[in-house]
Amino acid sequence: MVALAGNINCFSEVALKDAFAGKFLIGGALNDDVASGRDAGAAELFSIFLEHKTDISRVTFRGVYDKISWLNNRPVRWCTSYPLLFDRNYQPKPAFDTVIKTTQLEAK
């Protein structure tokens, strides 16, 4: 994550704003350990985004819920991915709460 912050700084030094789009919460098999790691990663990632908010124009997610993720069936057919903030049943994942709490802390 240090490299990410450094890259944001480099772009801002030449007056370019970053825009982030992609799979922030990496897919793969989902279990409690993986989910816990994603929560911590989401908090750290969005803390960096907030720290550099004047240098970032937007953060975009590629989808809303896991059931229709573009990562399903990639890299191989029948591979299921869980990269988004809402699960396959449209329920918010713990990482969603983590992102919301991180942004609320910044607002205080």
Gaussian input, Z-matrix of N, CA and C with variables (Angstrom, degrees):
# hf/3-21g

backbone

0 1
 N
 C     1     B1
 C     2     B2     1     A1
 N     3     B3     2     A2     1     D1
 C     4     B4     3     A3     2     D2
 C     5     B5     4     A4     3     D3
 N     6     B6     5     A5     4     D4
 C     7     B7     6     A6     5     D5
 C     8     B8     7     A7     6     D6
 N     9     B9     8     A8     7     D7
 C    10    B10     9     A9     8     D8
 C    11    B11    10    A10     9     D9
 N    12    B12    11    A11    10    D10
 C    13    B13    12    A12    11    D11
 C    14    B14    13    A13    12    D12
 N    15    B15    14    A14    13    D13
 C    16    B16    15    A15    14    D14
 C    17    B17    16    A16    15    D15
 N    18    B18    17    A17    16    D16
 C    19    B19    18    A18    17    D17
 C    20    B20    19    A19    18    D18
 N    21    B21    20    A20    19    D19
 C    22    B22    21    A21    20    D20
 C    23    B23    22    A22    21    D21
 N    24    B24    23    A23    22    D22
 C    25    B25    24    A24    23    D23
 C    26    B26    25    A25    24    D24
 N    27    B27    26    A26    25    D25
 C    28    B28    27    A27    26    D26
 C    29    B29    28    A28    27    D27
 N    30    B30    29    A29    28    D28
 C    31    B31    30    A30    29    D29
 C    32    B32    31    A31    30    D30
 N    33    B33    32    A32    31    D31
 C    34    B34    33    A33    32    D32
 C    35    B35    34    A34    33    D33
 N    36    B36    35    A35    34    D34
 C    37    B37    36    A36    35    D35
 C    38    B38    37    A37    36    D36
 N    39    B39    38    A38    37    D37
 C    40    B40    39    A39    38    D38
 C    41    B41    40    A40    39    D39
 N    42    B42    41    A41    40    D40
 C    43    B43    42    A42    41    D41
 C    44    B44    43    A43    42    D42
 N    45    B45    44    A44    43    D43
 C    46    B46    45    A45    44    D44
 C    47    B47    46    A46    45    D45
 N    48    B48    47    A47    46    D46
 C    49    B49    48    A48    47    D47
 C    50    B50    49    A49    48    D48
 N    51    B51    50    A50    49    D49
 C    52    B52    51    A51    50    D50
 C    53    B53    52    A52    51    D51
 N    54    B54    53    A53    52    D52
 C    55    B55    54    A54    53    D53
 C    56    B56    55    A55    54    D54
 N    57    B57    56    A56    55    D55
 C    58    B58    57    A57    56    D56
 C    59    B59    58    A58    57    D57
 N    60    B60    59    A59    58    D58
 C    61    B61    60    A60    59    D59
 C    62    B62    61    A61    60    D60
 N    63    B63    62    A62    61    D61
 C    64    B64    63    A63    62    D62
 C    65    B65    64    A64    63    D63
 N    66    B66    65    A65    64    D64
 C    67    B67    66    A66    65    D65
 C    68    B68    67    A67    66    D66
 N    69    B69    68    A68    67    D67
 C    70    B70    69    A69    68    D68
 C    71    B71    70    A70    69    D69
 N    72    B72    71    A71    70    D70
 C    73    B73    72    A72    71    D71
 C    74    B74    73    A73    72    D72
 N    75    B75    74    A74    73    D73
 C    76    B76    75    A75    74    D74
 C    77    B77    76    A76    75    D75
 N    78    B78    77    A77    76    D76
 C    79    B79    78    A78    77    D77
 C    80    B80    79    A79    78    D78
 N    81    B81    80    A80    79    D79
 C    82    B82    81    A81    80    D80
 C    83    B83    82    A82    81    D81
 N    84    B84    83    A83    82    D82
 C    85    B85    84    A84    83    D83
 C    86    B86    85    A85    84    D84
 N    87    B87    86    A86    85    D85
 C    88    B88    87    A87    86    D86
 C    89    B89    88    A88    87    D87
 N    90    B90    89    A89    88    D88
 C    91    B91    90    A90    89    D89
 C    92    B92    91    A91    90    D90
 N    93    B93    92    A92    91    D91
 C    94    B94    93    A93    92    D92
 C    95    B95    94    A94    93    D93
 N    96    B96    95    A95    94    D94
 C    97    B97    96    A96    95    D95
 C    98    B98    97    A97    96    D96
 N    99    B99    98    A98    97    D97
 C   100   B100    99    A99    98    D98
 C   101   B101   100   A100    99    D99
 N   102   B102   101   A101   100   D100
 C   103   B103   102   A102   101   D101
 C   104   B104   103   A103   102   D102
 N   105   B105   104   A104   103   D103
 C   106   B106   105   A105   104   D104
 C   107   B107   106   A106   105   D105
 N   108   B108   107   A107   106   D106
 C   109   B109   108   A108   107   D107
 C   110   B110   109   A109   108   D108
 N   111   B111   110   A110   109   D109
 C   112   B112   111   A111   110   D110
 C   113   B113   112   A112   111   D111
 N   114   B114   113   A113   112   D112
 C   115   B115   114   A114   113   D113
 C   116   B116   115   A115   114   D114
 N   117   B117   116   A116   115   D115
 C   118   B118   117   A117   116   D116
 C   119   B119   118   A118   117   D117
 N   120   B120   119   A119   118   D118
 C   121   B121   120   A120   119   D119
 C   122   B122   121   A121   120   D120
 N   123   B123   122   A122   121   D121
 C   124   B124   123   A123   122   D122
 C   125   B125   124   A124   123   D123
 N   126   B126   125   A125   124   D124
 C   127   B127   126   A126   125   D125
 C   128   B128   127   A127   126   D126
 N   129   B129   128   A128   127   D127
 C   130   B130   129   A129   128   D128
 C   131   B131   130   A130   129   D129
 N   132   B132   131   A131   130   D130
 C   133   B133   132   A132   131   D131
 C   134   B134   133   A133   132   D132
 N   135   B135   134   A134   133   D133
 C   136   B136   135   A135   134   D134
 C   137   B137   136   A136   135   D135
 N   138   B138   137   A137   136   D136
 C   139   B139   138   A138   137   D137
 C   140   B140   139   A139   138   D138
 N   141   B141   140   A140   139   D139
 C   142   B142   141   A141   140   D140
 C   143   B143   142   A142   141   D141
 N   144   B144   143   A143   142   D142
 C   145   B145   144   A144   143   D143
 C   146   B146   145   A145   144   D144
 N   147   B147   146   A146   145   D145
 C   148   B148   147   A147   146   D146
 C   149   B149   148   A148   147   D147
 N   150   B150   149   A149   148   D148
 C   151   B151   150   A150   149   D149
 C   152   B152   151   A151   150   D150
 N   153   B153   152   A152   151   D151
 C   154   B154   153   A153   152   D152
 C   155   B155   154   A154   153   D153
 N   156   B156   155   A155   154   D154
 C   157   B157   156   A156   155   D155
 C   158   B158   157   A157   156   D156
 N   159   B159   158   A158   157   D157
 C   160   B160   159   A159   158   D158
 C   161   B161   160   A160   159   D159
 N   162   B162   161   A161   160   D160
 C   163   B163   162   A162   161   D161
 C   164   B164   163   A163   162   D162
 N   165   B165   164   A164   163   D163
 C   166   B166   165   A165   164   D164
 C   167   B167   166   A166   165   D165
 N   168   B168   167   A167   166   D166
 C   169   B169   168   A168   167   D167
 C   170   B170   169   A169   168   D168
 N   171   B171   170   A170   169   D169
 C   172   B172   171   A171   170   D170
 C   173   B173   172   A172   171   D171
 N   174   B174   173   A173   172   D172
 C   175   B175   174   A174   173   D173
 C   176   B176   175   A175   174   D174
 N   177   B177   176   A176   175   D175
 C   178   B178   177   A177   176   D176
 C   179   B179   178   A178   177   D177
 N   180   B180   179   A179   178   D178
 C   181   B181   180   A180   179   D179
 C   182   B182   181   A181   180   D180
 N   183   B183   182   A182   181   D181
 C   184   B184   183   A183   182   D182
 C   185   B185   184   A184   183   D183
 N   186   B186   185   A185   184   D184
 C   187   B187   186   A186   185   D185
 C   188   B188   187   A187   186   D186
 N   189   B189   188   A188   187   D187
 C   190   B190   189   A189   188   D188
 C   191   B191   190   A190   189   D189
 N   192   B192   191   A191   190   D190
 C   193   B193   192   A192   191   D191
 C   194   B194   193   A193   192   D192
 N   195   B195   194   A194   193   D193
 C   196   B196   195   A195   194   D194
 C   197   B197   196   A196   195   D195
 N   198   B198   197   A197   196   D196
 C   199   B199   198   A198   197   D197
 C   200   B200   199   A199   198   D198
 N   201   B201   200   A200   199   D199
 C   202   B202   201   A201   200   D200
 C   203   B203   202   A202   201   D201
 N   204   B204   203   A203   202   D202
 C   205   B205   204   A204   203   D203
 C   206   B206   205   A205   204   D204
 N   207   B207   206   A206   205   D205
 C   208   B208   207   A207   206   D206
 C   209   B209   208   A208   207   D207
 N   210   B210   209   A209   208   D208
 C   211   B211   210   A210   209   D209
 C   212   B212   211   A211   210   D210
 N   213   B213   212   A212   211   D211
 C   214   B214   213   A213   212   D212
 C   215   B215   214   A214   213   D213
 N   216   B216   215   A215   214   D214
 C   217   B217   216   A216   215   D215
 C   218   B218   217   A217   216   D216
 N   219   B219   218   A218   217   D217
 C   220   B220   219   A219   218   D218
 C   221   B221   220   A220   219   D219
 N   222   B222   221   A221   220   D220
 C   223   B223   222   A222   221   D221
 C   224   B224   223   A223   222   D222
 N   225   B225   224   A224   223   D223
 C   226   B226   225   A225   224   D224
 C   227   B227   226   A226   225   D225
 N   228   B228   227   A227   226   D226
 C   229   B229   228   A228   227   D227
 C   230   B230   229   A229   228   D228
 N   231   B231   230   A230   229   D229
 C   232   B232   231   A231   230   D230
 C   233   B233   232   A232   231   D231
 N   234   B234   233   A233   232   D232
 C   235   B235   234   A234   233   D233
 C   236   B236   235   A235   234   D234
 N   237   B237   236   A236   235   D235
 C   238   B238   237   A237   236   D236
 C   239   B239   238   A238   237   D237
 N   240   B240   239   A239   238   D238
 C   241   B241   240   A240   239   D239
 C   242   B242   241   A241   240   D240
 N   243   B243   242   A242   241   D241
 C   244   B244   243   A243   242   D242
 C   245   B245   244   A244   243   D243
 N   246   B246   245   A245   244   D244
 C   247   B247   246   A246   245   D245
 C   248   B248   247   A247   246   D246
 N   249   B249   248   A248   247   D247
 C   250   B250   249   A249   248   D248
 C   251   B251   250   A250   249   D249
 N   252   B252   251   A251   250   D250
 C   253   B253   252   A252   251   D251
 C   254   B254   253   A253   252   D252
 N   255   B255   254   A254   253   D253
 C   256   B256   255   A255   254   D254
 C   257   B257   256   A256   255   D255
 N   258   B258   257   A257   256   D256
 C   259   B259   258   A258   257   D257
 C   260   B260   259   A259   258   D258
 N   261   B261   260   A260   259   D259
 C   262   B262   261   A261   260   D260
 C   263   B263   262   A262   261   D261
 N   264   B264   263   A263   262   D262
 C   265   B265   264   A264   263   D263
 C   266   B266   265   A265   264   D264
 N   267   B267   266   A266   265   D265
 C   268   B268   267   A267   266   D266
 C   269   B269   268   A268   267   D267
 N   270   B270   269   A269   268   D268
 C   271   B271   270   A270   269   D269
 C   272   B272   271   A271   270   D270
 N   273   B273   272   A272   271   D271
 C   274   B274   273   A273   272   D272
 C   275   B275   274   A274   273   D273
 N   276   B276   275   A275   274   D274
 C   277   B277   276   A276   275   D275
 C   278   B278   277   A277   276   D276
 N   279   B279   278   A278   277   D277
 C   280   B280   279   A279   278   D278
 C   281   B281   280   A280   279   D279
 N   282   B282   281   A281   280   D280
 C   283   B283   282   A282   281   D281
 C   284   B284   283   A283   282   D282
 N   285   B285   284   A284   283   D283
 C   286   B286   285   A285   284   D284
 C   287   B287   286   A286   285   D285
 N   288   B288   287   A287   286   D286
 C   289   B289   288   A288   287   D287
 C   290   B290   289   A289   288   D288
 N   291   B291   290   A290   289   D289
 C   292   B292   291   A291   290   D290
 C   293   B293   292   A292   291   D291
 N   294   B294   293   A293   292   D292
 C   295   B295   294   A294   293   D293
 C   296   B296   295   A295   294   D294
 N   297   B297   296   A296   295   D295
 C   298   B298   297   A297   296   D296
 C   299   B299   298   A298   297   D297
 N   300   B300   299   A299   298   D298
 C   301   B301   300   A300   299   D299
 C   302   B302   301   A301   300   D300
 N   303   B303   302   A302   301   D301
 C   304   B304   303   A303   302   D302
 C   305   B305   304   A304   303   D303
 N   306   B306   305   A305   304   D304
 C   307   B307   306   A306   305   D305
 C   308   B308   307   A307   306   D306
 N   309   B309   308   A308   307   D307
 C   310   B310   309   A309   308   D308
 C   311   B311   310   A310   309   D309
 N   312   B312   311   A311   310   D310
 C   313   B313   312   A312   311   D311
 C   314   B314   313   A313   312   D312
 N   315   B315   314   A314   313   D313
 C   316   B316   315   A315   314   D314
 C   317   B317   316   A316   315   D315
 N   318   B318   317   A317   316   D316
 C   319   B319   318   A318   317   D317
 C   320   B320   319   A319   318   D318
 N   321   B321   320   A320   319   D319
 C   322   B322   321   A321   320   D320
 C   323   B323   322   A322   321   D321

   B1=1.4469
   B2=1.5323
   B3=1.3323
   B4=1.4636
   B5=1.5243
   B6=1.3312
   B7=1.4672
   B8=1.5266
   B9=1.3167
   B10=1.4606
   B11=1.5311
   B12=1.3109
   B13=1.4638
   B14=1.5314
   B15=1.3200
   B16=1.4641
   B17=1.5190
   B18=1.3254
   B19=1.4669
   B20=1.5243
   B21=1.3218
   B22=1.4667
   B23=1.5273
   B24=1.3317
   B25=1.4716
   B26=1.5271
   B27=1.3340
   B28=1.4677
   B29=1.5296
   B30=1.3226
   B31=1.4598
   B32=1.5209
   B33=1.3181
   B34=1.4627
   B35=1.5261
   B36=1.3350
   B37=1.4624
   B38=1.5250
   B39=1.3261
   B40=1.4656
   B41=1.5281
   B42=1.3286
   B43=1.4625
   B44=1.5273
   B45=1.3363
   B46=1.4653
   B47=1.5181
   B48=1.3131
   B49=1.4627
   B50=1.5214
   B51=1.3133
   B52=1.4566
   B53=1.5162
   B54=1.3190
   B55=1.4621
   B56=1.5270
   B57=1.3047
   B58=1.4648
   B59=1.5199
   B60=1.3137
   B61=1.4632
   B62=1.5130
   B63=1.3082
   B64=1.4513
   B65=1.4923
   B66=1.2922
   B67=1.4617
   B68=1.5182
   B69=1.3053
   B70=1.4568
   B71=1.5143
   B72=1.2966
   B73=1.4650
   B74=1.5157
   B75=1.2995
   B76=1.4602
   B77=1.5224
   B78=1.3210
   B79=1.4637
   B80=1.5112
   B81=1.3226
   B82=1.4419
   B83=1.5089
   B84=1.3138
   B85=1.4566
   B86=1.5204
   B87=1.3221
   B88=1.4565
   B89=1.5258
   B90=1.3143
   B91=1.4578
   B92=1.5277
   B93=1.3189
   B94=1.4664
   B95=1.5248
   B96=1.3321
   B97=1.4604
   B98=1.5252
   B99=1.3289
   B100=1.4679
   B101=1.5227
   B102=1.3242
   B103=1.4689
   B104=1.5225
   B105=1.3114
   B106=1.4609
   B107=1.5249
   B108=1.3119
   B109=1.4594
   B110=1.5222
   B111=1.3253
   B112=1.4668
   B113=1.5221
   B114=1.3219
   B115=1.4673
   B116=1.5219
   B117=1.3194
   B118=1.4713
   B119=1.5264
   B120=1.3237
   B121=1.4596
   B122=1.5201
   B123=1.3335
   B124=1.4701
   B125=1.5254
   B126=1.3225
   B127=1.4675
   B128=1.5269
   B129=1.3205
   B130=1.4670
   B131=1.5287
   B132=1.3156
   B133=1.4519
   B134=1.5263
   B135=1.3287
   B136=1.4652
   B137=1.5289
   B138=1.3092
   B139=1.4656
   B140=1.5265
   B141=1.3299
   B142=1.4668
   B143=1.5231
   B144=1.3268
   B145=1.4649
   B146=1.5294
   B147=1.3188
   B148=1.4648
   B149=1.5296
   B150=1.3189
   B151=1.4672
   B152=1.5279
   B153=1.3212
   B154=1.4669
   B155=1.5284
   B156=1.3181
   B157=1.4706
   B158=1.5218
   B159=1.3115
   B160=1.4694
   B161=1.5276
   B162=1.3291
   B163=1.4594
   B164=1.5309
   B165=1.3309
   B166=1.4640
   B167=1.5244
   B168=1.3280
   B169=1.4588
   B170=1.5272
   B171=1.3474
   B172=1.4707
   B173=1.5233
   B174=1.3247
   B175=1.4610
   B176=1.5243
   B177=1.3261
   B178=1.4546
   B179=1.5194
   B180=1.3179
   B181=1.4569
   B182=1.5155
   B183=1.3062
   B184=1.4623
   B185=1.5191
   B186=1.3036
   B187=1.4598
   B188=1.5086
   B189=1.3233
   B190=1.4570
   B191=1.5177
   B192=1.3380
   B193=1.4599
   B194=1.5249
   B195=1.3288
   B196=1.4650
   B197=1.5304
   B198=1.3183
   B199=1.4612
   B200=1.5233
   B201=1.3251
   B202=1.4618
   B203=1.5298
   B204=1.3114
   B205=1.4609
   B206=1.5267
   B207=1.3183
   B208=1.4586
   B209=1.5190
   B210=1.3385
   B211=1.4639
   B212=1.5285
   B213=1.3323
   B214=1.4622
   B215=1.5294
   B216=1.3212
   B217=1.4674
   B218=1.5240
   B219=1.3233
   B220=1.4559
   B221=1.5183
   B222=1.2839
   B223=1.4560
   B224=1.5189
   B225=1.3333
   B226=1.4651
   B227=1.5234
   B228=1.3203
   B229=1.4612
   B230=1.5237
   B231=1.2872
   B232=1.4694
   B233=1.5207
   B234=1.3020
   B235=1.4572
   B236=1.5328
   B237=1.3278
   B238=1.4549
   B239=1.5106
   B240=1.3125
   B241=1.4495
   B242=1.5261
   B243=1.3184
   B244=1.4643
   B245=1.5272
   B246=1.3469
   B247=1.4599
   B248=1.5250
   B249=1.3190
   B250=1.4631
   B251=1.5219
   B252=1.3102
   B253=1.4646
   B254=1.5246
   B255=1.3406
   B256=1.4645
   B257=1.5211
   B258=1.3364
   B259=1.4634
   B260=1.5343
   B261=1.3182
   B262=1.4619
   B263=1.5272
   B264=1.3206
   B265=1.4647
   B266=1.5250
   B267=1.3113
   B268=1.4679
   B269=1.5280
   B270=1.3246
   B271=1.4667
   B272=1.5235
   B273=1.3369
   B274=1.4679
   B275=1.5238
   B276=1.3202
   B277=1.4660
   B278=1.5244
   B279=1.3259
   B280=1.4627
   B281=1.5310
   B282=1.3187
   B283=1.4596
   B284=1.5293
   B285=1.3290
   B286=1.4664
   B287=1.5283
   B288=1.3381
   B289=1.4682
   B290=1.5242
   B291=1.3251
   B292=1.4597
   B293=1.5240
   B294=1.3218
   B295=1.4642
   B296=1.5341
   B297=1.3262
   B298=1.4699
   B299=1.5279
   B300=1.3322
   B301=1.4686
   B302=1.5265
   B303=1.3204
   B304=1.4683
   B305=1.5208
   B306=1.3188
   B307=1.4626
   B308=1.5291
   B309=1.3198
   B310=1.4669
   B311=1.5200
   B312=1.3226
   B313=1.4677
   B314=1.5195
   B315=1.3231
   B316=1.4619
   B317=1.5240
   B318=1.3199
   B319=1.4603
   B320=1.5279
   B321=1.3356
   B322=1.4731
   B323=1.5020
   A1=111.13
   A2=116.35
   A3=119.71
   A4=109.66
   A5=116.27
   A6=120.08
   A7=110.66
   A8=117.54
   A9=120.92
   A10=110.52
   A11=116.37
   A12=120.54
   A13=110.58
   A14=117.19
   A15=121.05
   A16=111.97
   A17=116.89
   A18=120.38
   A19=111.31
   A20=117.02
   A21=120.45
   A22=109.29
   A23=116.40
   A24=120.26
   A25=111.89
   A26=116.69
   A27=120.43
   A28=110.92
   A29=116.78
   A30=119.79
   A31=111.08
   A32=117.10
   A33=119.31
   A34=111.45
   A35=117.65
   A36=121.17
   A37=112.42
   A38=116.48
   A39=120.02
   A40=111.04
   A41=115.39
   A42=123.55
   A43=114.04
   A44=116.81
   A45=120.96
   A46=109.34
   A47=116.50
   A48=120.60
   A49=108.76
   A50=116.03
   A51=121.22
   A52=110.30
   A53=115.76
   A54=122.93
   A55=105.91
   A56=116.38
   A57=120.42
   A58=110.10
   A59=115.78
   A60=122.18
   A61=107.25
   A62=116.22
   A63=117.51
   A64=113.50
   A65=113.99
   A66=121.33
   A67=109.08
   A68=115.26
   A69=119.87
   A70=111.54
   A71=117.27
   A72=122.14
   A73=106.76
   A74=116.33
   A75=122.66
   A76=111.30
   A77=115.42
   A78=122.15
   A79=112.95
   A80=115.44
   A81=121.98
   A82=110.38
   A83=116.63
   A84=120.58
   A85=109.73
   A86=116.20
   A87=119.91
   A88=109.63
   A89=115.79
   A90=121.86
   A91=106.85
   A92=117.67
   A93=120.55
   A94=112.52
   A95=117.77
   A96=120.47
   A97=111.40
   A98=115.45
   A99=119.92
   A100=109.56
   A101=117.29
   A102=121.14
   A103=110.70
   A104=117.45
   A105=121.69
   A106=110.90
   A107=116.39
   A108=120.90
   A109=111.52
   A110=115.88
   A111=119.78
   A112=111.21
   A113=116.56
   A114=119.93
   A115=110.39
   A116=115.90
   A117=120.52
   A118=110.25
   A119=116.79
   A120=120.69
   A121=112.20
   A122=116.40
   A123=120.38
   A124=110.22
   A125=116.85
   A126=120.44
   A127=110.37
   A128=116.53
   A129=120.07
   A130=110.96
   A131=116.66
   A132=121.09
   A133=111.67
   A134=116.59
   A135=119.05
   A136=111.88
   A137=117.93
   A138=119.70
   A139=110.44
   A140=116.02
   A141=120.42
   A142=110.04
   A143=116.67
   A144=119.46
   A145=110.89
   A146=116.65
   A147=120.05
   A148=111.84
   A149=116.26
   A150=120.60
   A151=111.04
   A152=115.77
   A153=121.72
   A154=111.61
   A155=117.49
   A156=120.13
   A157=113.83
   A158=118.15
   A159=118.79
   A160=111.64
   A161=116.89
   A162=121.58
   A163=112.89
   A164=117.06
   A165=121.60
   A166=108.56
   A167=115.59
   A168=118.69
   A169=112.05
   A170=117.66
   A171=119.90
   A172=110.84
   A173=114.49
   A174=123.11
   A175=105.57
   A176=117.06
   A177=122.11
   A178=110.26
   A179=116.18
   A180=121.35
   A181=108.73
   A182=116.90
   A183=121.47
   A184=109.76
   A185=115.46
   A186=121.88
   A187=110.38
   A188=115.22
   A189=120.83
   A190=111.28
   A191=116.71
   A192=119.09
   A193=110.82
   A194=115.14
   A195=121.88
   A196=115.06
   A197=117.85
   A198=120.13
   A199=112.22
   A200=117.10
   A201=119.83
   A202=112.48
   A203=116.74
   A204=120.28
   A205=110.74
   A206=115.91
   A207=120.65
   A208=111.61
   A209=117.26
   A210=120.52
   A211=113.01
   A212=117.86
   A213=119.20
   A214=108.86
   A215=115.56
   A216=123.59
   A217=112.88
   A218=117.13
   A219=121.76
   A220=108.29
   A221=121.08
   A222=127.46
   A223=113.67
   A224=118.18
   A225=120.53
   A226=109.58
   A227=115.70
   A228=121.15
   A229=109.84
   A230=117.43
   A231=127.28
   A232=112.86
   A233=117.63
   A234=120.89
   A235=107.80
   A236=117.14
   A237=121.50
   A238=109.09
   A239=116.10
   A240=121.22
   A241=109.91
   A242=116.23
   A243=122.75
   A244=110.62
   A245=118.63
   A246=119.65
   A247=116.46
   A248=118.87
   A249=119.86
   A250=113.01
   A251=117.19
   A252=121.82
   A253=114.15
   A254=117.21
   A255=121.44
   A256=108.56
   A257=116.50
   A258=120.49
   A259=111.40
   A260=115.43
   A261=121.60
   A262=112.76
   A263=117.68
   A264=122.46
   A265=111.65
   A266=117.16
   A267=124.57
   A268=113.43
   A269=118.09
   A270=121.47
   A271=109.71
   A272=117.01
   A273=118.46
   A274=111.11
   A275=115.25
   A276=120.97
   A277=108.84
   A278=117.82
   A279=119.95
   A280=112.79
   A281=118.13
   A282=120.60
   A283=111.13
   A284=118.07
   A285=121.19
   A286=109.41
   A287=115.51
   A288=119.75
   A289=111.08
   A290=116.39
   A291=121.14
   A292=110.89
   A293=117.33
   A294=121.01
   A295=109.91
   A296=117.06
   A297=120.62
   A298=110.13
   A299=117.57
   A300=120.86
   A301=111.37
   A302=116.61
   A303=120.86
   A304=110.40
   A305=117.16
   A306=119.49
   A307=111.53
   A308=117.37
   A309=119.71
   A310=111.29
   A311=117.96
   A312=120.69
   A313=110.53
   A314=116.10
   A315=120.75
   A316=110.98
   A317=116.72
   A318=120.83
   A319=112.55
   A320=117.62
   A321=121.44
   A322=112.66
   D1=-23.20
   D2=177.04
   D3=-63.30
   D4=-38.97
   D5=179.08
   D6=-63.23
   D7=-37.85
   D8=178.93
   D9=-61.45
   D10=-48.62
   D11=178.79
   D12=-60.26
   D13=-40.61
   D14=177.99
   D15=-63.48
   D16=-41.07
   D17=178.28
   D18=-64.70
   D19=-40.56
   D20=177.75
   D21=-60.88
   D22=-43.42
   D23=178.72
   D24=-61.83
   D25=-42.01
   D26=-179.69
   D27=-61.46
   D28=-44.44
   D29=179.67
   D30=-65.78
   D31=-38.80
   D32=-178.04
   D33=-68.56
   D34=-29.44
   D35=178.91
   D36=-65.02
   D37=-25.60
   D38=177.53
   D39=-105.00
   D40=22.06
   D41=174.62
   D42=62.97
   D43=33.34
   D44=174.42
   D45=-109.15
   D46=137.42
   D47=175.66
   D48=-95.41
   D49=139.23
   D50=177.92
   D51=-85.12
   D52=150.92
   D53=170.78
   D54=-130.92
   D55=129.33
   D56=-177.26
   D57=-110.17
   D58=129.63
   D59=175.76
   D60=-141.76
   D61=138.65
   D62=176.61
   D63=147.57
   D64=-164.49
   D65=-177.16
   D66=-92.43
   D67=94.37
   D68=-178.13
   D69=-75.92
   D70=-33.96
   D71=-179.77
   D72=-107.33
   D73=98.13
   D74=-169.34
   D75=-59.31
   D76=142.54
   D77=-178.09
   D78=-79.44
   D79=-170.44
   D80=-179.86
   D81=122.41
   D82=-172.96
   D83=179.93
   D84=-59.76
   D85=138.56
   D86=-175.93
   D87=-110.27
   D88=121.16
   D89=172.31
   D90=-140.87
   D91=177.49
   D92=-174.75
   D93=-60.44
   D94=-39.51
   D95=-179.61
   D96=-65.50
   D97=-43.25
   D98=179.30
   D99=-65.34
   D100=-44.76
   D101=-179.77
   D102=-61.84
   D103=-40.57
   D104=179.02
   D105=-63.23
   D106=-41.75
   D107=177.88
   D108=-64.54
   D109=-37.46
   D110=178.20
   D111=-65.47
   D112=-39.28
   D113=178.73
   D114=-59.86
   D115=-47.30
   D116=179.79
   D117=-64.35
   D118=-41.42
   D119=178.93
   D120=-65.02
   D121=-40.18
   D122=178.65
   D123=-63.76
   D124=-42.50
   D125=179.49
   D126=-62.43
   D127=-45.30
   D128=-179.25
   D129=-66.14
   D130=-43.38
   D131=-179.35
   D132=-61.46
   D133=-48.16
   D134=-178.09
   D135=-73.80
   D136=-24.60
   D137=171.93
   D138=-64.01
   D139=-41.20
   D140=177.19
   D141=-65.18
   D142=-44.91
   D143=178.26
   D144=-57.97
   D145=-43.60
   D146=-179.05
   D147=-68.69
   D148=-37.21
   D149=178.34
   D150=-61.36
   D151=-31.91
   D152=-177.31
   D153=-111.81
   D154=28.32
   D155=-172.83
   D156=-60.90
   D157=-26.38
   D158=178.29
   D159=-75.10
   D160=-14.28
   D161=-178.86
   D162=-104.58
   D163=1.39
   D164=-177.02
   D165=-119.87
   D166=127.72
   D167=-178.45
   D168=-83.46
   D169=-32.50
   D170=179.76
   D171=-168.58
   D172=160.68
   D173=172.40
   D174=-127.18
   D175=123.00
   D176=-175.04
   D177=-121.96
   D178=133.63
   D179=173.57
   D180=-95.08
   D181=141.42
   D182=178.37
   D183=-91.45
   D184=69.63
   D185=179.53
   D186=125.24
   D187=171.89
   D188=-177.96
   D189=-113.50
   D190=-46.28
   D191=-176.97
   D192=-131.90
   D193=154.39
   D194=-170.58
   D195=-60.49
   D196=-29.18
   D197=-175.07
   D198=-59.27
   D199=-32.91
   D200=-178.58
   D201=-111.03
   D202=21.24
   D203=179.89
   D204=-59.70
   D205=138.91
   D206=176.71
   D207=-67.83
   D208=-12.78
   D209=-179.45
   D210=-84.71
   D211=-13.05
   D212=176.25
   D213=-62.34
   D214=140.75
   D215=-176.85
   D216=67.93
   D217=20.26
   D218=175.14
   D219=-131.82
   D220=134.91
   D221=7.55
   D222=-82.62
   D223=-8.86
   D224=178.94
   D225=-129.46
   D226=154.05
   D227=178.33
   D228=-58.94
   D229=142.63
   D230=179.97
   D231=77.56
   D232=4.39
   D233=175.70
   D234=-78.81
   D235=128.66
   D236=179.40
   D237=-105.76
   D238=136.55
   D239=-178.08
   D240=-120.92
   D241=154.32
   D242=-177.20
   D243=-132.20
   D244=57.85
   D245=-170.44
   D246=-89.88
   D247=-8.78
   D248=-169.26
   D249=-103.61
   D250=178.53
   D251=-175.13
   D252=-84.47
   D253=-11.32
   D254=177.51
   D255=-121.91
   D256=139.86
   D257=-176.46
   D258=-77.22
   D259=-174.09
   D260=-176.69
   D261=-67.06
   D262=-13.80
   D263=178.85
   D264=-108.08
   D265=21.47
   D266=177.86
   D267=66.64
   D268=18.56
   D269=-179.96
   D270=-95.22
   D271=138.49
   D272=178.81
   D273=-65.10
   D274=139.00
   D275=176.82
   D276=-87.51
   D277=165.24
   D278=176.63
   D279=-55.43
   D280=-31.98
   D281=178.74
   D282=-63.26
   D283=-31.23
   D284=176.39
   D285=-60.91
   D286=-48.44
   D287=178.58
   D288=-60.89
   D289=-38.21
   D290=179.21
   D291=-62.32
   D292=-44.59
   D293=179.41
   D294=-64.06
   D295=-43.98
   D296=-179.97
   D297=-62.60
   D298=-46.68
   D299=179.79
   D300=-61.76
   D301=-40.10
   D302=179.46
   D303=-62.34
   D304=-43.76
   D305=-179.79
   D306=-71.09
   D307=-33.07
   D308=177.80
   D309=-68.86
   D310=-36.51
   D311=177.61
   D312=-62.32
   D313=-38.09
   D314=178.94
   D315=-65.97
   D316=-34.19
   D317=-177.57
   D318=-71.23
   D319=-20.74
   D320=-176.96
   D321=-81.60

